[in-house]
Every structure is written in C-alpha cells, then in structure tokens.
Amino acid sequence: MPTEREILDHQIAYYRARAGEYDAWWFRQGRYDRGEANNAAWRADIAVVERSLADVLARRRPATLLELACGTGLFTRHLAPRVGALTAVDASSEVIAINRARVGATNVDYVEADLFAFDPPARYDCVFMSFWLSHVPRSRFDAFWTMVRRALAPGGFAWIIDSAHDPTSRAVDHPRPDAQAGMATRRLDDGREFRIVKLFYEAPELEARIAKCGFNASIARTTRYFLHGEARPSNAADAPAEPQSASSE
Ligand SMILES: C[S@@+](CC[C@H](N)C(=O)[O-])C[C@H]1O[C@@H](n2cnc3c(N)ncnc32)[C@H](O)[C@@H]1O
C-alpha cells in the first residue's frame, strides 16, 4: 500500500506529465469529447461558473489574490485582468510555463510549491482554487483550511470551483472513480496510468465540511458538472467588507 505522501507525490507527477494535454479536458477534445449534447451542457455550466466568478470579483474588487494550484491558466487568464496583483502557486513547473505563456500578465507572480507544505508569504483579499479541493485528502482537509485562513487578509474571502460528480466529466477511457476511497485512476494519451486523490462532494456536504474549519460557506451546483461558491471566515471580526459600488454594476 502506498503511503499518503507517496500518493500526493504521484498526483504531482501526474499533473507534470499531463501538462501538455491538460486543456483537452476543459475544451472537451480527444478522449474528453463526450458528444455534442454533453459538450454543450459542459460549456453552459462553464459559462455559469465564469459569470459568477466575474460577478464576485466585480462586486468585491480584491486588490490581491492568491490562486492555489493554478494549473495551465484556464482561470488565471480571467483573474489577472480583474485584480491588482495575483500570486499563482502550483507544484508543476510544466503547467506554470504554459500558464505564463497563456496569461502573459505583468501582475502575476508565479510560485512553484507543494501546497501541503505551503506557508503563505502574505495576506490576500481573495484565495481562489479551481479543481483543487477535490484533490485534498480527507485527512488533510482541516490543515488545508487552516492554511487558507492564514492566507486571508481581514475581510478576505475564498472562492472555490470544483467538480460535481457526473460520469461524462472524465475521459471516455478513465475507470469509474472509487468514491468510497476518494481515489481515481487517470490515464494519459500515451497510456501511462496514475492513482490520484479525487473526492466528489455534494454542495451541502461541502458547505458543512468547510464550516467545521471555521468558515461560512455558500456553495451551489451548476446543472451537471461543477460546484462553485465562497467561504468566509466565520469569526465576525474577519467578515468581509463589501466596497461601496461607485455606480450600478
Ligand atoms: C486539476 S488541476 C487544476 C488546475 C487549475 N486550477 C484549473 O482549474 O485548471 C490540479 C493542479 O494541482 C497541481 N498540484 C497537484 N498536486 C499539488 C501539490 N501538492 N501542490 C501544489 N499543486 C499541486 C497540479 O500541478 C495541477 O496543476
């Protein structure tokens, strides 16, 4: 039996090896093409999560944002133009290189680091994570949220986007994830296989789990594919101050 640390190292190795083919998942290409009806539903759900992210950033206007597990920049590209300064962290130099080339923004500072040993270098108005929380083992969930809390400036908030369970979200040749164990087998285009952590939550369950870590969470599910929403520290002293809107938005 591999140790948890070995599984987490395997998970890092998987995303490093997958860097060049990662975006096929998001754009429903190759093994992720599930037919036009499913692909259209996927795109409609993407539009929902991207719109709610744009809305919250327009409302709260965070000056500083920490993006955890930034990957190839599918969200960094939306975040960078909407904040003053962005720190984007990932364990893979390969995905960071793709992200940097895609986003090409001067306000993004990239940090290569293992998030399970990450000490936030500053306090941020927003901590953003997309498709990362589902890769945090149950045993490390609380410690992860302690780190998020340390990373938040007074009044700051976390924004989460992740997978809801739908059998057509994974590649056509990926075995069904082992929901009980919170593990999944992933295959690359060249056939190599990796075992990674993958936990699927329902929105109320995720809210309750984050609440146990000292946050008020409000998570919604899109029609099929995604969970998204915010978590604010529940300590009233840390309650976020919404900036006064200068005009109607
Ligand atoms: C599912 S991808 C999500 C990427 C991106 N946020 C997105 O929405 O496309 C997970 C990311 O986590 C990164 N990762 C995996 N293990 C990590 C670790 N221990 N510390 C930091 N990043 C890690 C991978 O390199 C990969 O970029």
The ligand as an ORCA input file, in Angstrom:
! r2SCAN-3c Opt
* xyz 0 1
  C      -6.999     19.585    -11.620
  S      -5.629     20.632    -11.823
  C      -6.382     22.244    -11.611
  C      -5.621     23.327    -12.323
  C      -6.350     24.667    -12.461
  N      -6.675     25.226    -11.169
  C      -7.582     24.561    -13.336
  O      -8.662     24.949    -12.894
  O      -7.466     24.098    -14.456
  C      -4.754     20.400    -10.326
  C      -3.463     21.194    -10.234
  O      -2.892     20.944     -8.950
  C      -1.484     20.894     -9.078
  N      -0.978     20.132     -7.937
  C      -1.096     18.802     -7.704
  N      -0.553     18.498     -6.506
  C      -0.089     19.660     -5.993
  C       0.569     19.997     -4.773
  N       0.834     19.075     -3.838
  N       0.893     21.295     -4.552
  C       0.625     22.244     -5.499
  N      -0.012     21.982     -6.656
  C      -0.359     20.702     -6.900
  C      -1.252     20.237    -10.412
  O       0.043     20.510    -10.912
  C      -2.398     20.822    -11.247
  O      -1.974     21.983    -11.931
*
